[in-house]
Structure formats: C-alpha cells, structure tokens
Amino acid sequence: MDMNLMLIIVQENDAESLASAFKRSQIQATRIDAKGLVSSRKLNVFLVGTERTDEVLQLVSSNCKERAMEIEAVSYTHLRAHETGRNL
C-alpha cells in the first residue's frame, strides 16, 4: 500500500472529538491551530500520514458536522462597493 499525506481542516467545535477518534483508532496525526481569513473562525488542521485513508475519511465524516454561517462581505464592481451576504 502507498502512504498518503492527508490535510484535514475542521472547525474548532469538531477538533477534540476527531482527535479522540484518531487516538482510539491509533492513527497518528499532527494538529495545528488556524484561523479562517474570510470568516475569522477558529479552525484546526490535522496532518495525517497513513495508508488507511478510507478509515480516516470515515472518522472525519462521523465526528465532524457541516455548519452554515452567514457573513457580510464587500465586493467591488466597477469601483463601487456592494455589501452581500454569503453562506459558508
């Protein structure tokens, strides 16, 4: 089997449960704190080097949730600013 490097970005709310799931499954990961540039949300990045990619993806799927968040963004069209709402 080939070794794969996975870069997994999750919201701070899900990071602890995912880290625990990795420990239970004996999957080694490096966890890095980060911050989103658009939404200013706290994020966590996991670096995982593994041959067990399907298992890692299943753990991410079962321990992380998709969340909607509306933010205010300013877009510039022909030198005029327009405020828009975007759902991330």
Secondary structure, 3 states (H helix, E strand, C coil): CCCEEEEEEEEHHHHHHHHHHHHHCCCCEEEEEEECCCCCCEEEEEEEEECCHHHHHHHHHHHCCCCCCEEEEEEEECCEEEEEEEEC
